[in-house]
Amino acid sequence: MIFTDKLNTSNTVSKGNILIAEPFLPDGNFERTVVLLCEHSEEKGSFGLILNKPTSLAVNEAVEMFDIDQKIYIGGPVEQNTLHFIHTFSDIEGSLPVKDGIYWGGDIEQMSHYSNLRQLNPSNCRFFVGYSGWAARQLAGEIEQNSWIIYRESIEGLFTWPTDKMWQTILKNMGGKYRAYSNFPEDPRLN
């Protein structure tokens, strides 16, 4: 099993947590999304990347300096003209540790060098256009309104989690009421 059976018992959130959209979140940008929080501060706000919204565009089609054909993901609705990346390379200058050996950002030239050496692949990096952002205390308010379920366990295997079933799999493996959520139909009228 990839995930452990831990319940969402607190509204406290921190960098490295995963936000799982509640089954009927009314915002189309976040419908059934799984968001990695790369940065979080109640005073300054939060920054996250959606992990389960791949595009049809490959990295090498969008960014000439990269020679990899893996898909780019939609990181969120904010500034979709920006490129972000998470990875497992601890030596990338300027990268910020997120949790469990996963880093966010850093020197794009170094990442390009790894690309040229054919060392980048879906098991060690992911690229995103745009990001998900929250103003100070905004995320706490959304969590209090039960818009997000917080997954606090290890994210070590994040790059191997299947994106097409990530939302359902995490909820199912959290157990309890979340297992039931994982079976909710996308449109309850069709049930």
Backbone as a printed PyTorch tensor [residue, N CA C, xyz], in Angstrom:
tensor([[[  0.8480,  -1.1710,   0.0000],
         [  0.0000,   0.0000,   0.0000],
         [  0.8960,   1.2380,   0.0000]],

        [[  0.5670,   2.2130,  -0.8110],
         [  1.3370,   3.4510,  -0.9090],
         [  1.0910,   4.3520,   0.2960]],

        [[ -0.1270,   4.4070,   0.7640],
         [ -0.5090,   5.3470,   1.8040],
         [ -0.9030,   4.6140,   3.0780]],

        [[ -0.8580,   5.3250,   4.1950],
         [ -1.2640,   4.7220,   5.4630],
         [ -2.6870,   5.1330,   5.7970]],

        [[ -3.2980,   4.4140,   6.6980],
         [ -4.6790,   4.6930,   7.0910],
         [ -4.7130,   5.6860,   8.2450]],

        [[ -4.4520,   6.9350,   7.9650],
         [ -4.4950,   7.9840,   8.9870],
         [ -5.6850,   8.8860,   8.7110]],

        [[ -6.3600,   9.2860,   9.7590],
         [ -7.5140,  10.1480,   9.6020],
         [ -7.1220,  11.6070,   9.6850]],

        [[ -7.9020,  12.4380,   9.0520],
         [ -7.7210,  13.8810,   9.0090],
         [ -8.3050,  14.4530,  10.2940]],

        [[ -7.5110,  14.4880,  11.3790],
         [ -8.0650,  14.8450,  12.6850],
         [ -7.8300,  16.2920,  13.0970]],

        [[ -7.0960,  17.0660,  12.3180],
         [ -6.7850,  18.4340,  12.6950],
         [ -6.8470,  19.3340,  11.4710]],

        [[ -7.1110,  20.6070,  11.6980],
         [ -7.1250,  21.5730,  10.6010],
         [ -5.7550,  22.1890,  10.3660]],

        [[ -4.7570,  21.8070,  11.1630],
         [ -3.4240,  22.3570,  11.0140],
         [ -2.7940,  21.8210,   9.7360]],

        [[ -2.1910,  22.6990,   8.9780],
         [ -1.5580,  22.3160,   7.7200],
         [ -0.1360,  22.8620,   7.7010]],

        [[  0.7560,  22.1880,   6.9950],
         [  2.1270,  22.6730,   6.8940],
         [  2.7280,  22.2910,   5.5440]],

        [[  3.8570,  22.8990,   5.2480],
         [  4.5950,  22.6080,   4.0210],
         [  4.8240,  21.0970,   3.9340]],

        [[  4.6400,  20.5410,   2.7400],
         [  4.8240,  19.1160,   2.5450],
         [  3.5560,  18.3010,   2.7000]],

        [[  2.4950,  18.9380,   3.2140],
         [  1.2040,  18.2400,   3.2760],
         [  0.5860,  18.2050,   1.8800]],

        [[ -0.3220,  17.2630,   1.7140],
         [ -1.0860,  17.1500,   0.4760],
         [ -2.5120,  17.6040,   0.7820]],

        [[ -3.0460,  18.4580,  -0.0760],
         [ -4.4470,  18.8760,   0.0340],
         [ -5.2450,  18.0840,  -0.9940]],

        [[ -6.3040,  17.4590,  -0.5360],
         [ -7.1680,  16.6800,  -1.4120],
         [ -8.5100,  17.3920,  -1.4650]],

        [[ -8.9440,  17.7460,  -2.6570],
         [-10.2170,  18.4550,  -2.7960],
         [-11.3640,  17.5700,  -2.3310]],

        [[-12.2590,  18.1470,  -1.5460],
         [-13.4210,  17.3740,  -1.1170],
         [-14.2240,  17.0170,  -2.3660]],

        [[-15.0200,  15.9420,  -2.3020],
         [-15.6600,  15.4090,  -3.5040],
         [-16.4860,  16.3910,  -4.3220]],

        [[-17.1140,  17.3610,  -3.6860],
         [-17.9820,  18.2650,  -4.4330],
         [-17.5260,  19.7170,  -4.3590]],

        [[-16.2150,  19.9330,  -4.3050],
         [-15.6670,  21.2860,  -4.2950],
         [-16.1830,  22.0250,  -5.5380]],

        [[-16.8600,  23.1570,  -5.3520],
         [-17.5050,  23.8200,  -6.4860],
         [-16.5700,  24.5890,  -7.4230]],

        [[-15.2850,  24.6130,  -7.1610],
         [-14.3250,  25.3370,  -8.0030],
         [-13.7640,  24.3930,  -9.0730]],

        [[-14.0910,  24.6390, -10.3310],
         [-13.6460,  23.7950, -11.4430],
         [-12.1320,  23.6830, -11.5610]],

        [[-11.4090,  24.6860, -11.0840],
         [ -9.9390,  24.6200, -11.1330],
         [ -9.3910,  23.5250, -10.2210]],

        [[-10.1500,  23.1650,  -9.1940],
         [ -9.6480,  22.2280,  -8.1990],
         [-10.4920,  20.9620,  -8.0710]],

        [[-11.3690,  20.7160,  -9.0220],
         [-12.2220,  19.5310,  -8.9590],
         [-11.3800,  18.2560,  -8.9070]],

        [[-11.5170,  17.5110,  -7.8120],
         [-10.8250,  16.2360,  -7.5830],
         [ -9.3060,  16.3470,  -7.7580]],

        [[ -8.7710,  17.4250,  -7.2530],
         [ -7.3340,  17.6360,  -7.3510],
         [ -6.6030,  17.1910,  -6.0950]],

        [[ -5.3080,  16.9720,  -6.2800],
         [ -4.3790,  16.6330,  -5.2050],
         [ -3.2690,  17.6730,  -5.3060]],

        [[ -3.1010,  18.4790,  -4.2690],
         [ -2.1710,  19.6140,  -4.3020],
         [ -1.0590,  19.4120,  -3.2760]],

        [[  0.1800,  19.5050,  -3.7370],
         [  1.3310,  19.4720,  -2.8420],
         [  1.6100,  20.8900,  -2.3600]],

        [[  1.5990,  21.0950,  -1.0380],
         [  1.9440,  22.4020,  -0.4870],
         [  3.4670,  22.5310,  -0.4270]],

        [[  4.0090,  23.3970,  -1.2420],
         [  5.4610,  23.6130,  -1.2790],
         [  5.8920,  24.6660,  -0.2830]],

        [[  4.9660,  25.5340,   0.0740],
         [  5.2470,  26.6040,   1.0250],
         [  3.9500,  26.9330,   1.7520]],

        [[  4.0510,  27.1980,   3.0610],
         [  2.8470,  27.5600,   3.8140],
         [  3.2120,  28.4320,   5.0050]],

        [[  2.4820,  29.5210,   5.1440],
         [  2.6220,  30.4100,   6.2800],
         [  1.2720,  31.0890,   6.4860]],

        [[  0.7520,  31.0270,   7.6960],
         [ -0.5220,  31.6910,   7.9730],
         [ -0.4200,  33.1950,   7.7310]],

        [[  0.7750,  33.7540,   7.9600],
         [  0.9570,  35.1980,   7.7980],
         [  1.2120,  35.6080,   6.3440]],

        [[  1.9140,  34.7750,   5.5750],
         [  2.3030,  35.1450,   4.2130],
         [  1.4770,  34.4600,   3.1320]],

        [[  0.8320,  33.3450,   3.4540],
         [  0.0380,  32.6300,   2.4680],
         [  0.6550,  31.2900,   2.1050]],

        [[  0.1120,  30.6770,   1.0740],
         [  0.5240,  29.3280,   0.7050],
         [  0.7270,  29.2070,  -0.8000]],

        [[  1.6170,  28.2850,  -1.1680],
         [  1.9430,  28.0100,  -2.5710],
         [  1.8950,  26.5000,  -2.7590]],

        [[  1.1490,  26.0440,  -3.7580],
         [  1.0680,  24.6140,  -4.0100],
         [  1.0180,  24.3080,  -5.4900]],

        [[  1.1970,  23.0250,  -5.8080],
         [  1.1680,  22.5500,  -7.1860],
         [  0.2210,  21.3590,  -7.2850]],

        [[ -0.6850,  21.4080,  -8.2580],
         [ -1.6230,  20.3100,  -8.4820],
         [ -0.8540,  19.1510,  -9.0980]],

        [[ -0.9400,  17.9890,  -8.4770],
         [ -0.1610,  16.8240,  -8.9040],
         [ -0.8600,  15.9420,  -9.9260]],

        [[ -2.1520,  16.1110, -10.1140],
         [ -2.8820,  15.1570, -10.9440],
         [ -3.6390,  15.7810, -12.1190]],

        [[ -3.0660,  16.8300, -12.7220],
         [ -3.6760,  17.4420, -13.9050],
         [ -2.6440,  17.5610, -15.0260]],

        [[ -2.3090,  16.4420, -15.6800],
         [ -1.3440,  16.5230, -16.7820],
         [ -1.9660,  17.2030, -18.0010]],

        [[ -1.1200,  17.8560, -18.7740],
         [ -1.5580,  18.4400, -20.0470],
         [ -1.1310,  17.4790, -21.1590]],

        [[ -1.4390,  17.8370, -22.3740],
         [ -0.9740,  17.0370, -23.5100],
         [  0.3720,  17.5490, -24.0190]],

        [[  0.8690,  18.6180, -23.4240],
         [  2.1130,  19.2510, -23.8470],
         [  3.3140,  18.6400, -23.1290]],

        [[  4.3470,  18.3000, -23.8880],
         [  5.5760,  17.7580, -23.3060],
         [  6.5180,  18.8940, -22.9280]],

        [[  7.3870,  18.6390, -21.9610],
         [  8.3370,  19.6500, -21.4930],
         [  9.1790,  20.1670, -22.6600]],

        [[  9.7100,  19.2690, -23.5020],
         [ 10.5780,  19.7050, -24.6050],
         [  9.8250,  20.4780, -25.6850]],

        [[  8.5140,  20.4100, -25.7100],
         [  7.7190,  21.2070, -26.6510],
         [  7.5270,  22.6320, -26.1400]],

        [[  7.5830,  22.7950, -24.8430],
         [  7.3290,  24.1020, -24.2360],
         [  8.5980,  24.8590, -23.8720]],

        [[  9.6540,  24.1280, -23.5310],
         [ 10.8880,  24.7570, -23.0770],
         [ 12.0590,  24.1630, -23.8590]],

        [[ 12.6370,  24.9550, -24.7350],
         [ 13.6910,  24.4680, -25.6270],
         [ 14.9050,  23.9060, -24.8970]],

        [[ 15.2120,  24.4180, -23.7410],
         [ 16.4310,  24.0020, -23.0490],
         [ 16.3380,  22.5980, -22.4460]],

        [[ 15.1340,  21.9890, -22.4650],
         [ 14.9630,  20.6550, -21.9140],
         [ 14.7460,  19.6300, -23.0150]],

        [[ 15.4090,  18.4920, -22.8420],
         [ 15.3180,  17.4190, -23.8320],
         [ 14.6050,  16.2080, -23.2250]],

        [[ 13.4100,  16.4500, -22.6780],
         [ 12.6120,  15.3540, -22.1240],
         [ 11.1940,  15.4830, -22.6500]],

        [[ 10.5860,  14.3490, -22.8970],
         [  9.2510,  14.3860, -23.4850],
         [  8.1350,  14.0640, -22.4990]],

        [[  8.4160,  14.1290, -21.1930],
         [  7.3490,  13.8880, -20.2260],
         [  6.3820,  15.0640, -20.2080]],

        [[  5.1720,  14.8020, -19.7880],
         [  4.0970,  15.7970, -19.8060],
         [  4.3030,  16.8880, -18.7630]],

        [[  3.8520,  18.0700, -19.1110],
         [  3.7870,  19.1870, -18.1740],
         [  2.4220,  19.1060, -17.4920]],

        [[  2.3750,  19.4670, -16.2220],
         [  1.1420,  19.4650, -15.4490],
         [  0.6500,  20.8890, -15.2460]],

        [[ -0.6390,  21.0240, -15.0090],
         [ -1.2010,  22.3200, -14.6250],
         [ -1.0310,  22.4230, -13.1170]],

        [[ -0.1920,  23.3570, -12.6790],
         [  0.0760,  23.5080, -11.2480],
         [ -1.0240,  24.2320, -10.5130]],

        [[ -1.8100,  24.9850, -11.2580],
         [ -2.9080,  25.7330, -10.6640],
         [ -3.3230,  26.8710, -11.5710]],

        [[ -4.3330,  27.6070, -11.1660],
         [ -4.8810,  28.6680, -12.0160],
         [ -4.1050,  29.9870, -11.9910]],

        [[ -3.1220,  30.1170, -11.1120],
         [ -2.4060,  31.3850, -10.9610],
         [ -1.1780,  31.4100, -11.8760]],

        [[ -1.0000,  32.5040, -12.5910],
         [  0.1740,  32.7540, -13.4430],
         [  0.5590,  31.5360, -14.2850]],

        [[ -0.3370,  31.1450, -15.1710],
         [ -0.0860,  29.9710, -16.0000],
         [  0.9490,  30.2190, -17.0950]],

        [[  1.5980,  31.3470, -17.0430],
         [  2.7210,  31.6170, -17.9440],
         [  4.0650,  31.4030, -17.2420]],

        [[  4.0240,  30.7840, -16.0590],
         [  5.2460,  30.5070, -15.3080],
         [  5.4950,  29.0010, -15.2550]],

        [[  6.7640,  28.6180, -15.1610],
         [  7.1510,  27.2090, -15.0900],
         [  7.7040,  26.9120, -13.7010]],

        [[  7.2440,  25.8240, -13.1110],
         [  7.6840,  25.3890, -11.7860],
         [  8.0500,  23.9230, -11.8760]],

        [[  8.8660,  23.4620, -10.9460],
         [  9.2080,  22.0440, -10.9520],
         [  9.5240,  21.5580,  -9.5520]],

        [[  9.2230,  20.2690,  -9.3360],
         [  9.6200,  19.5770,  -8.1180],
         [ 10.5220,  18.4390,  -8.5540]],

        [[ 11.4040,  17.9990,  -7.6560],
         [ 12.4050,  17.0090,  -8.0420],
         [ 13.0100,  16.3540,  -6.8120]],

        [[ 13.9150,  15.4060,  -7.0530],
         [ 14.5930,  14.6980,  -5.9590],
         [ 16.0800,  15.0080,  -5.8960]],

        [[ 16.5420,  16.0430,  -6.5880],
         [ 17.9640,  16.3830,  -6.6350],
         [ 18.3340,  17.3690,  -5.5300]],

        [[ 19.0090,  16.8830,  -4.5080],
         [ 19.3530,  17.7320,  -3.3660],
         [ 20.4490,  18.7430,  -3.6950]],

        [[ 21.1610,  18.5570,  -4.8070],
         [ 22.2730,  19.4420,  -5.1520],
         [ 21.8870,  20.5870,  -6.0860]],

        [[ 20.6310,  20.7440,  -6.4280],
         [ 20.2030,  21.8460,  -7.2930],
         [ 20.2250,  23.1330,  -6.4630]],

        [[ 21.0790,  24.0680,  -6.8790],
         [ 21.2020,  25.3320,  -6.1510],
         [ 19.8710,  26.0760,  -6.1170]],

        [[ 19.5530,  26.6050,  -4.9530],
         [ 18.3470,  27.4000,  -4.7890],
         [ 17.0730,  26.5870,  -4.6270]],

        [[ 17.1750,  25.2670,  -4.6680],
         [ 15.9570,  24.4740,  -4.4780],
         [ 15.5860,  24.4570,  -2.9960]],

        [[ 14.3250,  24.3430,  -2.7350],
         [ 13.8250,  24.3680,  -1.3620],
         [ 13.2880,  22.9940,  -0.9840]],

        [[ 13.7320,  22.4550,   0.1480],
         [ 13.2010,  21.1580,   0.5750],
         [ 11.7190,  21.2830,   0.9160]],

        [[ 10.9500,  20.3090,   0.4490],
         [  9.5230,  20.2890,   0.7620],
         [  9.2850,  19.2580,   1.8610]],

        [[  9.6410,  17.9980,   1.5820],
         [  9.4500,  16.9220,   2.5480],
         [  9.9260,  15.6180,   1.9150]],

        [[ 10.4880,  14.7200,   2.7260],
         [ 10.8270,  13.3550,   2.3150],
         [ 11.6810,  13.2780,   1.0440]],

        [[ 12.6820,  14.1470,   0.9230],
         [ 13.5840,  14.0850,  -0.2200],
         [ 13.0300,  14.6890,  -1.4970]],

        [[ 11.9710,  15.4760,  -1.3800],
         [ 11.3990,  16.1650,  -2.5380],
         [ 11.6810,  17.6550,  -2.3890]],

        [[ 12.1320,  18.2620,  -3.4890],
         [ 12.5340,  19.6630,  -3.5100],
         [ 11.6960,  20.4150,  -4.5320]],

        [[ 11.5830,  21.7180,  -4.3010],
         [ 10.8210,  22.5840,  -5.1930],
         [ 11.7650,  23.6270,  -5.7790]],

        [[ 11.7180,  23.7800,  -7.1020],
         [ 12.4480,  24.8380,  -7.7880],
         [ 13.9460,  24.6910,  -7.7470]],

        [[ 14.6140,  25.8260,  -7.9600],
         [ 16.0640,  25.8600,  -7.9890],
         [ 16.5730,  26.3400,  -9.3320]],

        [[ 17.8530,  26.1720,  -9.5330],
         [ 18.5450,  26.6510, -10.7320],
         [ 18.0850,  25.8660, -11.9610]],

        [[ 17.3820,  26.5480, -12.8510],
         [ 16.8340,  25.8770, -14.0310],
         [ 17.9440,  25.4230, -14.9830]],

        [[ 19.0890,  26.1270, -14.9760],
         [ 20.2220,  25.7100, -15.8150],
         [ 20.7570,  24.3540, -15.3580]],

        [[ 20.8140,  24.1340, -14.0630],
         [ 21.2530,  22.8360, -13.5520],
         [ 20.2660,  21.7460, -13.9390]],

        [[ 18.9800,  22.0430, -13.8510],
         [ 17.9730,  21.0650, -14.2710],
         [ 18.1190,  20.7640, -15.7530]],

        [[ 18.3950,  21.7780, -16.5450],
         [ 18.6030,  21.5770, -17.9780],
         [ 19.8160,  20.6840, -18.2280]],

        [[ 20.8500,  20.8740, -17.4340],
         [ 22.0530,  20.0340, -17.5540],
         [ 21.7010,  18.5680, -17.2870]],

        [[ 20.9060,  18.3180, -16.2240],
         [ 20.4550,  16.9500, -15.9470],
         [ 19.6250,  16.4020, -17.1120]],

        [[ 18.8520,  17.2810, -17.7320],
         [ 18.0550,  16.8670, -18.8860],
         [ 18.9670,  16.4280, -20.0290]],

        [[ 19.9930,  17.2240, -20.3030],
         [ 20.9390,  16.8900, -21.3790],
         [ 21.6910,  15.5930, -21.1030]],

        [[ 21.8900,  15.2680, -19.8340],
         [ 22.5550,  14.0170, -19.4620],
         [ 21.5640,  12.8470, -19.3960]],

        [[ 20.3010,  13.1300, -19.7430],
         [ 19.2400,  12.1120, -19.7220],
         [ 18.9910,  11.5590, -18.3090]],

        [[ 19.1430,  12.4180, -17.3130],
         [ 18.9340,  11.9960, -15.9310],
         [ 17.5760,  12.4200, -15.3720]],

        [[ 16.8070,  13.1800, -16.1470],
         [ 15.4630,  13.5680, -15.7090],
         [ 14.4550,  12.5910, -16.2780]],

        [[ 13.5300,  12.1680, -15.4290],
         [ 12.4630,  11.2770, -15.8620],
         [ 11.2920,  11.4190, -14.8970]],

        [[ 10.1490,  10.8280, -15.2210],
         [  8.9790,  10.9800, -14.3490],
         [  9.1610,  10.4360, -12.9350]],

        [[ 10.2080,   9.6440, -12.6920],
         [ 10.4110,   9.1180, -11.3370],
         [ 11.2300,  10.0550, -10.4490]],

        [[ 11.7160,  11.1960, -11.0140],
         [ 12.5060,  12.0990, -10.1810],
         [ 12.1950,  13.5830, -10.3910]],

        [[ 11.2800,  13.9080, -11.2910],
         [ 10.9220,  15.3210, -11.4590],
         [  9.5580,  15.4520, -12.1200]],

        [[  8.9560,  16.6130, -11.9270],
         [  7.6900,  16.9370, -12.5760],
         [  7.6590,  18.4440, -12.8060]],

        [[  7.1790,  18.8500, -13.9690],
         [  7.1200,  20.2520, -14.3570],
         [  5.6670,  20.7170, -14.4080]],

        [[  5.4600,  22.0030, -14.0810],
         [  4.1180,  22.5690, -13.9790],
         [  4.0670,  23.9500, -14.6160]],

        [[  2.9310,  24.2700, -15.2170],
         [  2.6550,  25.6490, -15.6030],
         [  1.6450,  26.1780, -14.6010]],

        [[  1.9030,  27.3680, -14.1080],
         [  1.0330,  27.9640, -13.1180],
         [  1.1860,  27.3200, -11.7490]],

        [[  0.4630,  27.8620, -10.8010],
         [  0.5060,  27.3360,  -9.4400],
         [ -0.8020,  27.6260,  -8.7270]],

        [[ -0.9470,  27.0440,  -7.5660],
         [ -2.1010,  27.2660,  -6.7080],
         [ -1.6390,  28.1450,  -5.5500]],

        [[ -2.3230,  29.2440,  -5.3230],
         [ -1.8970,  30.1650,  -4.2820],
         [ -3.0380,  30.6140,  -3.3960]],

        [[ -2.7020,  30.8700,  -2.1480],
         [ -3.6730,  31.3420,  -1.1660],
         [ -3.0630,  32.5160,  -0.4170]],

        [[ -3.8530,  33.5350,  -0.1710],
         [ -3.4150,  34.6860,   0.6200],
         [ -3.3170,  34.2670,   2.0890]],

        [[ -2.7620,  35.1460,   2.8940],
         [ -2.6410,  34.8710,   4.3330],
         [ -3.9780,  34.4440,   4.9160]],

        [[ -3.9800,  33.3530,   5.6250],
         [ -5.1340,  32.7800,   6.3200],
         [ -6.2720,  32.3090,   5.4060]],

        [[ -6.1460,  32.4830,   4.0880],
         [ -7.1910,  32.0370,   3.1640],
         [ -7.3380,  30.5140,   3.1800]],

        [[ -6.2190,  29.8020,   3.1460],
         [ -6.2820,  28.3470,   3.1390],
         [ -6.9060,  27.8140,   4.4250]],

        [[ -6.5600,  28.4120,   5.5570],
         [ -7.1450,  27.9830,   6.8350],
         [ -8.6640,  28.1150,   6.7910]],

        [[ -9.1580,  29.1820,   6.1950],
         [-10.5990,  29.3680,   6.0590],
         [-11.2340,  28.3010,   5.1820]],

        [[-10.5640,  27.9480,   4.0850],
         [-11.0950,  26.9160,   3.1930],
         [-11.0930,  25.5500,   3.8770]],

        [[-10.0770,  25.2970,   4.6930],
         [-10.0190,  24.0250,   5.4240],
         [-11.1300,  23.9770,   6.4670]],

        [[-11.3840,  25.0920,   7.1470],
         [-12.4750,  25.1490,   8.1260],
         [-13.8290,  24.9190,   7.4670]],

        [[-13.9520,  25.3060,   6.1920],
         [-15.1930,  25.0970,   5.4430],
         [-15.2540,  23.7020,   4.8200]],

        [[-14.2730,  22.8590,   5.1670],
         [-14.2010,  21.4810,   4.6730],
         [-14.0480,  21.3840,   3.1590]],

        [[-13.3570,  22.3610,   2.5520],
         [-13.0740,  22.2880,   1.1210],
         [-11.9110,  21.3570,   0.8230]],

        [[-11.0430,  21.1560,   1.8250],
         [ -9.8350,  20.3480,   1.6280],
         [ -9.6990,  19.2980,   2.7200]],

        [[ -9.2080,  18.1570,   2.3320],
         [ -8.8420,  17.0850,   3.2490],
         [ -7.3170,  17.0890,   3.2850]],

        [[ -6.7390,  17.0000,   4.4690],
         [ -5.2830,  17.0950,   4.6020],
         [ -4.6740,  15.7100,   4.7460]],

        [[ -3.7020,  15.4230,   3.8890],
         [ -2.9250,  14.1800,   3.9700],
         [ -1.5420,  14.5790,   4.4770]],

        [[ -1.1480,  14.0630,   5.6500],
         [  0.0860,  14.4890,   6.3080],
         [  1.1900,  13.4360,   6.2740]],

        [[  0.9160,  12.2950,   5.7200],
         [  1.8680,  11.1920,   5.7760],
         [  3.0010,  11.3800,   4.7610]],

        [[  3.8490,  10.3850,   4.6420],
         [  5.0160,  10.4480,   3.7600],
         [  4.6160,  10.6770,   2.3110]],

        [[  5.4060,  11.4990,   1.6410],
         [  5.2170,  11.7360,   0.2050],
         [  6.4190,  11.2060,  -0.5780]],

        [[  7.1940,  10.3460,   0.0490],
         [  8.4270,   9.8360,  -0.5510],
         [  8.2070,   9.2400,  -1.9380]],

        [[  7.1400,   8.5050,  -2.1530],
         [  6.8850,   7.8650,  -3.4440],
         [  6.0340,   8.6920,  -4.3860]],

        [[  5.9170,   9.9840,  -4.1260],
         [  5.0350,  10.8730,  -4.8770],
         [  5.1630,  10.7230,  -6.3920]],

        [[  6.3700,  10.5720,  -6.9230],
         [  6.5490,  10.5180,  -8.3680],
         [  6.0500,   9.2140,  -8.9820]],

        [[  5.7810,   8.2230,  -8.1530],
         [  5.2740,   6.9530,  -8.6700],
         [  3.7700,   6.8140,  -8.4860]],

        [[  3.1440,   7.7560,  -7.7880],
         [  1.7050,   7.6900,  -7.5930],
         [  1.0200,   7.8900,  -8.9520]],

        [[  0.1340,   7.0060,  -9.3590],
         [ -0.5520,   7.1550, -10.6570],
         [ -1.4820,   8.3670, -10.6540]],

        [[ -1.2450,   9.2950, -11.5710],
         [ -1.9980,  10.5550, -11.5510],
         [ -3.4690,  10.3820, -11.8840]],

        [[ -3.8180,   9.4240, -12.7150],
         [ -5.2120,   9.2960, -13.1270],
         [ -6.1260,   8.7970, -12.0080]],

        [[ -5.5760,   8.1530, -10.9950],
         [ -6.3750,   7.6430,  -9.8790],
         [ -5.8590,   8.1510,  -8.5330]],

        [[ -5.0240,   9.1790,  -8.5470],
         [ -4.3960,   9.6610,  -7.3190],
         [ -5.4290,  10.1100,  -6.2860]],

        [[ -6.3990,  10.8970,  -6.7060],
         [ -7.4060,  11.4270,  -5.7890],
         [ -8.1280,  10.2830,  -5.0840]],

        [[ -8.6390,   9.3240,  -5.8710],
         [ -9.3670,   8.2030,  -5.3040],
         [ -8.4740,   7.3290,  -4.4270]],

        [[ -7.2580,   7.0570,  -4.8810],
         [ -6.3610,   6.1530,  -4.1540],
         [ -5.9800,   6.7010,  -2.7890]],

        [[ -5.6400,   7.9760,  -2.7240],
         [ -5.2700,   8.5510,  -1.4340],
         [ -6.4420,   8.4750,  -0.4660]],

        [[ -7.6160,   8.8940,  -0.9190],
         [ -8.7900,   8.8590,  -0.0450],
         [ -9.1090,   7.4330,   0.3940]],

        [[ -9.0830,   6.5160,  -0.5290],
         [ -9.3850,   5.1200,  -0.2010],
         [ -8.4350,   4.5940,   0.8670]],

        [[ -7.1660,   4.8910,   0.7120],
         [ -6.1680,   4.3750,   1.6360],
         [ -6.0930,   5.1320,   2.9500]],

        [[ -6.7230,   6.3020,   3.0290],
         [ -6.8160,   7.0090,   4.3060],
         [ -7.8140,   6.3020,   5.2200]],

        [[ -8.7200,   5.5190,   4.6330],
         [ -9.6700,   4.7400,   5.4200],
         [-10.8100,   5.5770,   5.9710]],

        [[-11.6100,   4.9550,   6.8230],
         [-12.7340,   5.6280,   7.4700],
         [-13.6720,   6.2730,   6.4720]],

        [[-14.1550,   7.4630,   6.8150],
         [-15.1020,   8.1620,   5.9450],
         [-14.4730,   8.5270,   4.6040]],

        [[-13.1420,   8.6470,   4.5530],
         [-12.4720,   9.0130,   3.3080],
         [-12.5580,   7.8970,   2.2760]],

        [[-12.5990,   6.6490,   2.7460],
         [-12.7810,   5.5100,   1.8310],
         [-14.1180,   5.6630,   1.1040]],

        [[-15.1470,   6.0750,   1.8310],
         [-16.4630,   6.2820,   1.2070],
         [-16.4070,   7.4330,   0.2090]],

        [[-15.6850,   8.5180,   0.5590],
         [-15.5490,   9.6570,  -0.3550],
         [-14.9520,   9.2190,  -1.6840]],

        [[-14.0000,   8.2880,  -1.6360],
         [-13.3000,   7.8750,  -2.8540],
         [-14.2350,   7.2440,  -3.8780]],

        [[-15.3980,   6.7710,  -3.4260],
         [-16.3590,   6.1440,  -4.3270],
         [-17.4630,   7.0900,  -4.8010]],

        [[-17.4610,   8.3340,  -4.3230],
         [-18.4920,   9.2740,  -4.7440],
         [-18.3770,   9.4920,  -6.2530]],

        [[-19.4930,   9.4580,  -6.9630],
         [-19.4440,   9.7310,  -8.4130],
         [-19.1440,  11.2020,  -8.6630]],

        [[-18.5340,  11.4890,  -9.8000],
         [-18.2300,  12.8950, -10.1250],
         [-19.5180,  13.7140, -10.2580]],

        [[-20.5310,  13.0950, -10.8070],
         [-21.8350,  13.7660, -10.9340],
         [-22.8660,  12.8700, -10.2450]],

        [[-23.2970,  13.2200,  -9.0130],
         [-24.2110,  12.3600,  -8.2630],
         [-25.5530,  12.1310,  -8.9700]],

        [[-25.9170,  12.9940,  -9.8990],
         [-27.1760,  12.8210, -10.6310],
         [-27.1130,  11.6010, -11.5440]],

        [[-25.8840,  11.1710, -11.8750],
         [-25.7200,  10.0160, -12.7570],
         [-25.6020,   8.7150, -11.9890]],

        [[-25.7080,   8.7700, -10.6890],
         [-25.5630,   7.5860,  -9.8460],
         [-26.7900,   6.7110,  -9.8910]]])
